[in-house]
């Protein structure tokens, strides 16, 4: 069962209170400039060529050897205890590595802010914080590379810069096919949260996001004059019944704790008030709180749509598009993030968070290896204006970048110590 994270963790030890890897003032300034450059040049999923090149160039300047993913954008880069040592997928002593994931794509919406680093690309914006995620993991790589040069990195760490998180079913599947998880035993990630103050994170054990799929339905039948609906397939009525009764049926055919919900975003049919059409279309999203309900959803939806359509003598074609399962935070990985944040910033910097109804393709990695995602606070302390992601005015308190770097750096070092 999912649960809010306990405010205290029992796994922290006394020697964990003095970890190396603090973010220097010059690096803080560099990372803020890097994030602003990404923010000014947002790129959509599978088009992140400039972003990929920028990340690659900075990692190579640090003496690292990034590898571009097979899809052409995004990178994998292993940081080894010996600078320049090892190769992708190679490990020390056969022990699996920790991976740190960042998503690098932007959204197809305009940037409405008035800031010097406003997007220079029309109708494109980093309105979900992926520029921050990318900068944080890049910063971790630079800090770990420096620790490796000093002989203070005990275990290799993989940096994963993933494309196309905003494109269903998500670029995570492409990254896995490119070998992103080979040699990996655990994976961690951060996601910006404008409801949490900068300097804090939100955590939860169990599901922290929801599954999200897409549904497209086409209904057909014999049309005709609205004066004689008994001689036709009354397709508008059929579409209306599908729109209202299918969600109701689903609510009765799955455990209510799964939170399976079908919500329509579009319905279309007909061109004239006195003509019964021959075609209707509906499309929407299906969200689910847990894995069992998500796995059962396609069969349940097909059966419910066919049942209602048949009652009204309409033929149905269903395109059920798998999106992403819920992100389910594994307990040990969640404790690792909790303890790393507590070591760096104190236990008071960690707060419990609720499960979101949004989808996140980080979940695909968790189908393969254990891991967890934390919500990185990016709200300016004292700001009382309600804000959300996926909006054109989205921005962050940039002090959160260094917080994220120190959190994930500490997590990598703690993971190596604990074995």
N, C-alpha and C positions, 0 to 999 in steps of 0.2 A: 504493500500500500504506500502511496505517496504521502509525504508529510513535510511540514515546515521544518527547516533545519533547527536542531537544538542550538541554543546560544553558546553552548560550551562543547568542546570536543576533547575526548580523553586521550587522543593519540599524540599530542604535542609533548616533546621532551625538552629538558633544560638547555641542551646544547643547540637548540634550534632558534634561540633568541638572538643570535649574532651571525646572520648569514651575510655573505658578500653580495655585491651586485646592485648597489644603490645607483640611482640615475644622477649623473653629474649635471651641473647647470648648463654647460655647453651642449650636452646631449639633449637635455630638455628643449633647448632653443632649436636645435636641429630638427627634432622630431615634430615640433609644432610647425616649423616651416615646411617639412615634408608633408604633413597632413593637409596644410593649406594648399599646397601645390596639387595634391590629389583632389581636393575639394573643388578647385578651379577647373579641373580637367576630368570630369566624371565620364565613365564609359560603361555601357550596358553589358549584360552577360554575354560571354563569348566574344566580346569586342575589346577586352581590356589589354590591348597591346602596349599602349603607352605606360599604363600602370605597371604591367609586368616588367617592362624594360627598366623602369625607374627602380623597382624593388631589386631586380637582378643587379643593376649597376652598383647600388649601395652595398649589397651583400658581398659582391666581388671585391669592392674596395676594402672590405673588412677581412679579406683573405679567405672567404667562404666560396663554396662551389655549388651554387644553385642549379637546379635542372628544371627547365620549362616542361610543363605537363604535356602529354600527348595531344591534348585538345588545342594546343597552340597558345593558350593564356594560362596564367597561374604558374606557381612554382613549388618545388620541394627543395628544402635545403637542410642538410644535417650539420649540426655543430658538434664537433668531436673534441674530446679532451686534449688531443694533440693537434695544434693548428694545422690545417691542410691534410690531416690524416684521415684514414678510412675512406669509404665510398658509400654511396647511397645504399641504405639497407644493411650495411655492415654494423655490427655491434660488438661491444666489449664483453667477453665472457658469455656470450649467447643470451644475455638478458634483454628483454624487450625494451624499446625506447619509449619515452614520453613524447607525444606529438602535441604541438600547439597550433591551432587552426585560426586563420583569419579569412574572411570573405572579402573580395576586392571589387565587386561590381556596384553600379549605381542604379538609380530608378529613372523611369521615363516621365519625370514631372519637372516643372520649372522651379528654379531656385528663386524664391521671393524675398530673400534677405537683402539688406543694404549693408554689406560688409566688404572690405577690400578683397577678400578671397571668395567672393561670390562666383558661382559657376559661370564659366565663359562659353559653355555649350548650351544652345537653346534647348529647352524642354528636357534637360538632363540635370540631375542633382544627386548628391550623396545625402539623401534625406533619411537614411536608415543607420548612419554611423559606420558604414563599412570602411570609410577612409580612416576612422579612428581605430577600428579593429586591425586594419592593415598596418598602421603606424605602430601600434602597440607591439604586435608580433615582430615587426622589423626591429623595433627597439630592443626587444628581448634577445633577438639574434645578435645584435651589436654588443649588448652587455655580456652575453654568454661567450662570444668570440674573444672578448677582452679577458674574461675569466680563464678561458682556455690558454691564452698566451701567458697568463700568470701561474698556470698550473693549478687553478682553483675550480675547474669544472670536472666533477667526478664521473660523469656519465654522459653519453651523447644525447642530444635532443633534436627532434625533427621540427622544423618550421614548415607549415603548410599554408600557402597562400592560394585559396580556392576561388575559381571564377564562378559566375552565374548562380549565385545563391537565390536570386530573385526569379529565376526561370525554372518552372516546374519541369521535371521532378528535382531539379537542383543540380549544380555542378559537382556536388559531392560524389555522385555516382561516377562521373568521369574521372575524378581524382582517385577514387578507389581503383578503377580500372587501370590507371597510370601507375599503380603501385604505392599510393600514398600511405597505406597501412602496413606495408611489408616491414617486418621487424618492429612494429609498434605494439605496445601492450596496454597503453592508456592514452586518451586524447582529451585535451581541455580547450575551452574557448570562452570568450567574453562576448557579451552583446550590450550595446549602449542602452541605458534606461533613463529617459528624461524625467522619470518620477522618483529617482533616487539621487541624493546629493552627491556631487563630486567628492571623492575621498572615502566613499562607502561602496559596498557591493550588496546585492541581493542574492540569496541562495535558497535552494529548496532541494530536498532529497526526493527522488521520484520524478514524475512528469512535471516539466517546467514550461513546455509549450504543448500545443495540440497538433493532432494530425490535420492535414488540409489536402483535400482532393478536389478535382473539378469535374462537373457533370454537364454534358450536353445531350439534349433529347430532341429528336425530330419526330413529329407526329404527322401522319398522312391519312387521308380518307376521301370519300366521294363528296365533293362540294355541291353547291346548288343555290337556289333562291331562298332567302330567309323566310319567304311565305310558306315554304314546304320543308321544314327541318326534318320531318318524319321520313323524307325520301333521301336524306343525306346522312353523312357522318357529321354530326354537329361539332366541328373540330374546335371552335372557340370554347365551347362548354367542356369538351374533353380536356383541352389544355388547362382550363381553369381548375378542373377536378384534379388533374395531375399535380398542379401547383399547390393545391391546398391539402389534398388527401394523402399524397405520398409522404410528406414530412410527418403527418399524424400516424400513418402506418408504421414508419420506421421507429417512432417513439415507443411503439408497443411491441416491437420485435427484437429489441436489444435491451440489455440491462441498462436501466436509467442512469446508473453510475458511470456508464461509458460516455454519457453526454453527447451521443451521436445527433448531429443537427444538420439538416439540409436547408440552406437559405438561397432563395432565387435572386439573381441579379438582373436577369433579362427574360422577357417573354414577348414573342412577336407572332402575329398572325393576321392575315387579311389586309385588304386595301379599300374595301367599300362597305358602307353600312348595311347594304341589302344583299350582300353576297356572302354565303357561307364558304370559307376558304377550303382549299385542299391540303394546306400545309401549315404547320405551326412549329415553333421552336422555343425551347426553354433552356436556360443555362444558369448554373449557380455553383456554389461551393458546398462541400461536405466537410464538417469539422468533427473531431472526436477526441475525447480526453485520454483514452487509454489504447494500448496496443490490441487487446482482444477485439474490442469494438471496431477498430480501424481495419483489422484483417477480415472481419466478417462483412464489412460495409458493402463491397461491390455486389456480392450475391444478394444481399438484402435489398439493395436499391433496384437491381434488375428485376427481381420478383415483384416488388411493389409497383414499379412503373408499368410493367406488363399487365399486372392485375387490373389497375385502374384504367389503363388504355383500352383493354379488352372489354371492359364493362360498357364503354362508349363506342365500341366498334371501330376504334382507331388503331392503326398499325404504328408501332413504335420502333425507333432505332436509337440505341443508347451508346453514347461514347463516354465511358467512365475513365477519366484520366487520373492515374495515380500521381499524387503529389509527394507528400512526405509524411512519415509516421511522427508521433510525438517524440520530443527530446526527453528521454528518461534518465535523469541524473543518478548514476550509480553511487551508493552510499560512501564507499572509500574515497572515490574521486572527489565527491562533494566535501568530505572532511579535509582532503588535501587542500582544496581551495580555501576552505574556512581557516585552516591553520596557517596557511601562507599569508593570508590577509591579516590574521591576528598577530603574527610575528612582525610584520612590517608596520601595521597601523593600529594595532590593538583590537581586542575582541569586540569593542563597541562599534567598530567600523563595518561589522557584518550584520545585516538584517535579513529577516525572513521575507520571502516574496511569494506571491500567489502564482498559480498556473495561468499562463497566457493562452488565449484562444488563437493566437497567431501561429503560423507554421514556420519551421526552420529546418533546412536540409542537413544541419549538423547531426540530425537524428540518424541519417544513413550510416555515419561512422559508428554510432552506438549500436547498430545492428551487428557490427563486427567485433568491436572491442569496447571495454568499459570506459566511461568518461563522464564528464560533467561540463555544464555551461553555467557561468555566473553572469548576473546582470551588473554591468559596470555603471556606477552612478555618474551622470554627466550634467546634472542640474546644478546651476549656480546656487550655493547655499543662500537661503533667504528668498529665493525666487518663488512667488506664490501663484504665478500664472500657469494654468494647466497646459501642458505641452505633450506632444506625442510624436512618434516616428511616422514616416511616410507622409510628411507634410512639408510644403515648400519652404517654410520658415524654420525648419529644424536646424538647431545648432547645439554646440556643446561647450561646457566649461573645459578649456583645453588642459587644465591641471589634471584632468582625469587620465590623460595619456601616460604621464609618469606613474600614476597610481597603477594603471594596468600593467605597465612594464615591470614594476617592482613586484606586483602580485604574481605574475606568471614566472618571473625569474625565481622568486622564492619557492613557488610550487615545484619548479624543475629541480631545484637543489634539495628540497625536502624529499621529493620522490626518489632521488638518487640515494639519499641517506637511509631511507626506510627500506629500500630494496624490494 
